[in-house]
Amino acid sequence: MNIAIIGAGLSGTNIYNLLKENGNNVQIFEKARGSGGRCSTRYLNDKLIDHGTPFFEAYDENFINFCDKKVEKNILVKKENRYYPLKGMNKLCSSMLDKDDFNKNTKIVSCKKIDDRWHLYDENGISYYPFDKLIITIPTPQILDLDIELPFNIKKKLDSIKYGSIATLLLYAYTSKNILNPKILNSSYFKKIVNNSLKYNYENFSSYVIHLDSTICSEQNFSNTDEVKEFMLNKIYDVSGIKLEDNFHVMSHFWKYANVVNSIDEDYLYDEELSLGICGDFFKGNNLEGSYLSSKSLYNKEFNLVFDNL
Ligand SMILES: Cc1cc2nc3c(=O)[nH]c(=O)nc-3n(C[C@H](O)[C@H](O)[C@H](O)COP(=O)(O)OP(=O)(O)OC[C@H]3O[C@@H](n4cnc5c(N)ncnc54)[C@H](O)[C@@H]3O)c2cc1C
């Protein structure tokens, strides 16, 4: 079967991997220059900074098994009940992809069903077809932005999902520097401060990722990453009197659709007539475990036909 997947985060790469193992022809389309989605990693020569998910927890037995296999393959390390990346969080996704099936830098804008086959079109008007089935794994506002005819009930469910945003400040220096000043750590402006260099045991390289509190983030209505940078550096100066920009290289990122505020109480959506599946962390999830479980469930219940027929 020929199957197209839109989105190469954990939901997309996990279902890609399952479908490939079952002998399908699969193409995966990703608008960014690499896979990972919200598990993305920035490369500074040989140094890595995870500016999306820094580490995560697993509770479901199936997800724990999946992660433990990634530990065996030196992609993750487990400390207590947390999993940390060994070579960048994006490896969790890229390790499951065959580059011949991976269409990076390809933003899909339109999906049309013609003669019972899916035809996909990117933003440059290039078409990709024919596919027997289509799987969409991108945040719901981005699904609703696609030029695709969706049944009313699916549209209504997708429309009900709301997302929160996260703004992050990324700091790095090629020396050992510490920003863990109590005034910054205890400030209600910042939700999380991750010592990224400690995670990778870097020597003579320090890097931190600071997450702005989500309520403050939505109030600010940032329109670009420069605004995020200026706001966060000013707030750090206000609470601590420290000008971090004097000691660190500074970058920023704005995750518009960072976390799901409310989720759909189903495992995935599937329309038999359209041969269309939708999965992601907006089904019972709001985290990596939710992405994994939704994509696995969609595969098991709608695509694992060989197994079901045995
Ligand atoms: C800052 C931050 C911290 C987080 N911390 C944690 C944590 O501690 N623990 C935890 O469990 N979870 C955490 N999460 C949440 C977790 O990262 C997500 O739940 C999970 O990664 C979602 O995976 P996904 O594959 O469903 O979606 P995504 O990772 O969003 O993947 C969707 C992909 O689709 C691509 N795409 C979108 N539109 C198109 C298009 N039109 N054409 C082609 N490609 C497209 C996107 O570029 C993206 O790569 C965090 C998220 C953020 C942002």
Ligand as a Chemical Component Dictionary entry (heavy atoms), coordinates in Angstrom:
data_LIG
# 
_chem_comp.id                   LIG 
_chem_comp.type                 NON-POLYMER 
_chem_comp.pdbx_formal_charge   0 
_chem_comp.three_letter_code    LIG 
# 
loop_
_chem_comp_atom.comp_id 
_chem_comp_atom.atom_id 
_chem_comp_atom.alt_atom_id 
_chem_comp_atom.type_symbol 
_chem_comp_atom.charge 
_chem_comp_atom.model_Cartn_x 
_chem_comp_atom.model_Cartn_y 
_chem_comp_atom.model_Cartn_z 
_chem_comp_atom.pdbx_ordinal 
LIG C1  C1  C 0 9.284 23.659 24.695 1  
LIG C2  C2  C 0 8.576 22.340 24.803 2  
LIG C3  C3  C 0 8.820 21.505 25.897 3  
LIG C4  C4  C 0 8.180 20.259 25.994 4  
LIG N1  N1  N 0 8.443 19.469 27.072 5  
LIG C5  C5  C 0 7.913 18.232 27.130 6  
LIG C6  C6  C 0 8.252 17.338 28.198 7  
LIG O1  O1  O 0 9.026 17.699 29.109 8  
LIG N2  N2  N 0 7.681 16.080 28.189 9  
LIG C7  C7  C 0 6.827 15.664 27.194 10 
LIG O2  O2  O 0 6.394 14.502 27.220 11 
LIG N3  N3  N 0 6.471 16.500 26.193 12 
LIG C8  C8  C 0 6.978 17.760 26.131 13 
LIG N4  N4  N 0 6.630 18.604 25.120 14 
LIG C9  C9  C 0 5.558 18.192 24.204 15 
LIG C10 C10 C 0 6.081 17.229 23.127 16 
LIG O3  O3  O 0 7.217 17.783 22.509 17 
LIG C11 C11 C 0 4.973 17.013 22.090 18 
LIG O4  O4  O 0 3.819 16.502 22.732 19 
LIG C12 C12 C 0 5.356 16.017 20.978 20 
LIG O5  O5  O 0 6.687 16.238 20.553 21 
LIG C13 C13 C 0 4.380 16.158 19.815 22 
LIG O6  O6  O 0 4.800 15.308 18.760 23 
LIG P1  P1  P 0 3.926 15.227 17.410 24 
LIG O7  O7  O 0 4.655 14.374 16.463 25 
LIG O8  O8  O 0 2.538 14.826 17.768 26 
LIG O9  O9  O 0 3.849 16.742 16.894 27 
LIG P2  P2  P 0 5.059 17.680 16.402 28 
LIG O10 O10 O 0 6.311 17.360 17.138 29 
LIG O11 O11 O 0 4.538 19.076 16.473 30 
LIG O12 O12 O 0 5.282 17.249 14.884 31 
LIG C14 C14 C 0 4.530 17.771 13.821 32 
LIG C15 C15 C 0 5.475 18.005 12.658 33 
LIG O13 O13 O 0 4.693 18.398 11.527 34 
LIG C16 C16 C 0 5.407 19.401 10.815 35 
LIG N5  N5  N 0 4.413 20.132 10.008 36 
LIG C17 C17 C 0 3.457 20.997 10.422 37 
LIG N6  N6  N 0 2.715 21.424 9.379  38 
LIG C18 C18 C 0 3.215 20.810 8.268  39 
LIG C19 C19 C 0 2.870 20.832 6.881  40 
LIG N7  N7  N 0 1.843 21.582 6.430  41 
LIG N8  N8  N 0 3.593 20.084 6.011  42 
LIG C20 C20 C 0 4.631 19.320 6.456  43 
LIG N9  N9  N 0 5.010 19.265 7.762  44 
LIG C21 C21 C 0 4.296 19.986 8.657  45 
LIG C22 C22 C 0 6.070 20.226 11.895 46 
LIG O14 O14 O 0 7.185 20.942 11.383 47 
LIG C23 C23 C 0 6.481 19.129 12.886 48 
LIG O15 O15 O 0 7.783 18.650 12.617 49 
LIG C24 C24 C 0 7.256 19.848 24.990 50 
LIG C25 C25 C 0 7.005 20.687 23.883 51 
LIG C26 C26 C 0 7.658 21.918 23.785 52 
LIG C27 C27 C 0 7.397 22.795 22.604 53 
# 
loop_
_chem_comp_bond.comp_id 
_chem_comp_bond.atom_id_1 
_chem_comp_bond.atom_id_2 
_chem_comp_bond.value_order 
_chem_comp_bond.pdbx_ordinal 
LIG C1  C2  SING 1  
LIG C2  C3  SING 2  
LIG C2  C26 DOUB 3  
LIG C3  C4  DOUB 4  
LIG C4  N1  SING 5  
LIG C4  C24 SING 6  
LIG N1  C5  DOUB 7  
LIG C5  C6  SING 8  
LIG C5  C8  SING 9  
LIG C6  O1  DOUB 10 
LIG C6  N2  SING 11 
LIG N2  C7  SING 12 
LIG C7  O2  DOUB 13 
LIG C7  N3  SING 14 
LIG N3  C8  DOUB 15 
LIG C8  N4  SING 16 
LIG N4  C9  SING 17 
LIG N4  C24 SING 18 
LIG C9  C10 SING 19 
LIG C10 O3  SING 20 
LIG C10 C11 SING 21 
LIG C11 O4  SING 22 
LIG C11 C12 SING 23 
LIG C12 O5  SING 24 
LIG C12 C13 SING 25 
LIG C13 O6  SING 26 
LIG O6  P1  SING 27 
LIG P1  O7  DOUB 28 
LIG P1  O8  SING 29 
LIG P1  O9  SING 30 
LIG O9  P2  SING 31 
LIG P2  O10 DOUB 32 
LIG P2  O11 SING 33 
LIG P2  O12 SING 34 
LIG O12 C14 SING 35 
LIG C14 C15 SING 36 
LIG C15 O13 SING 37 
LIG C15 C23 SING 38 
LIG O13 C16 SING 39 
LIG C16 N5  SING 40 
LIG C16 C22 SING 41 
LIG N5  C17 SING 42 
LIG N5  C21 SING 43 
LIG C17 N6  DOUB 44 
LIG N6  C18 SING 45 
LIG C18 C19 SING 46 
LIG C18 C21 DOUB 47 
LIG C19 N7  SING 48 
LIG C19 N8  DOUB 49 
LIG N8  C20 SING 50 
LIG C20 N9  DOUB 51 
LIG N9  C21 SING 52 
LIG C22 O14 SING 53 
LIG C22 C23 SING 54 
LIG C23 O15 SING 55 
LIG C24 C25 DOUB 56 
LIG C25 C26 SING 57 
LIG C26 C27 SING 58 
# 
